[in-house]
Amino acid sequence: MTSAWQANALDLENELNWFNNFLLQRATYGQTNQSVSIDFLIDNIPPMMPLNSHFGLLCNQLAEKTSLLYQGTDFVLHHLAERMTLVLALSPHIRPQALDIFFHQNQFNRDFTEFGGLKGSVHKGFLPTGETLMYILAGSNLELRFAFVQVFKQTHLFHEKSILSIEEITNNEPDLSGKIIISKEYLQLLTTGEPYQPQYSQTFPAQKITTSLEWNDLVLDYHTYTEVTEFRAWIKHYKTLMKDKKLGKEVTGFRGLFYGESGTGKTLTTKLLGKELNMDIYRIDLSKIVSKYIGETEKNLHTIFEMAKFRDWILFFDEGDALFGKRSETKSSNDRYANQETAYLLQKIEEHPGVLILATNIRANLDKAFLRRFQAEVYFGIPNEQSRLTLWKKAFEGWELEPKIDLQEIAKKYVVSGAAIKNIQLFCVVMAMERQDNIILYDDFIEGLRKQLWKEGKTI
């Protein structure tokens, strides 16, 4: 059986062979013709792509969408431009020497302007730009140039799915002077066949979170469990709603709120939703997002939302009061900038086409404008007596309890959260391990309970 990377390699090899032949034909053609003709392009169309690789699937997706916009010769030309753009973006990463043909100088001992291209600070090869693409496919033919620039528009699949882009140029220099950049996600997918998972960093302050637990490990009262079931239904079907001709105009992604005291299951429920629905969960590090410097918070948020925009992720803002808090009356410039950040965040979460979950201890701390935008809310309260008893029994499953430990009495007398019970369990287990024993002692249990209650400002 052919692996994903082997299938990609086979199809990319065929694509690169077509690319090399095209460049050789273009070099010969360019000696006598500055303006590329439609006939020349049609004589050098790319090969048909099979559906046995990620690269082949992407090429066919591009062709399907383009066929909805263009027919006949126009379709052939525009799909050719898409394939050429894609192979140009990939070449520096998989076969940089294929672009060495552009390392030529004219009679004035300077680089050919029409070739475009840049040199990296480390990479010694040729880095193609938008101008490189236009030289290959249009030359001095303005009609073709204006047609093929569509591959860099926001309405194109390249942009819609964050496949590739052209580097943004400042200082009023020509837009097509920017490098053609393939996204890290698609570079990895089209080569190794593995989905890209960004690593936590200063530029991406979000961490993927998972769980080895299952739904039966989560203990919720009936009302909360019912609300979670409804919440899960929203996530499962929001994409279908977005595609509906009528309802789709009112639905842009899904935004949900979990609120309630710490340790009551908000984070675990989020992890279980992601696990069941096969969606990666990224917990946003608000300490890295919120900045005292003007504009930095918006910049950090933009990075997160742009990366998540077309990925099947759940963005999880844990303890998000600092970011989603109430706007204050404008009395100083600090208040004004803080309110601007809130307004910017409102805009981003409203535009975000994916799933966003906010967890907070106190719902009343949130700005009402955010609350209006949540399609579903779930309250996580401290577990009731019956739920606490279930949690205690699950915690010490497989361990022998000293007879004096009456879990039913403990559940009735002490109102604690599931996280608190977990902490007590771990303390007792560590003490048993230290004794090289499988028995949970009453004294250890009471000491663990006392420590936990003390942290919460309570006493036994």
PyMOL commands that set and color helices and strands:
alter all, ss='L'
color gray80, all
select helices_A, chain A and resi 4-30+38-42+54-69+72-94+96-102+113-115+130-137+142-152+157-160+175-177+184-191+215-217+222-243+247-249+266-277+286-289+296-308+321-324+333-351+363-365+368-371+385-395+407-413+418-434+442-455
alter helices_A, ss='H'
color red, helices_A
select strands_A, chain A and resi 118-119+126-127+164-166+180-182+206-209+254-260+280-284+313-318+355-360+376-380+400-401+439-440
alter strands_A, ss='S'
color yellow, strands_A
deselect
rebuild
show_as cartoon
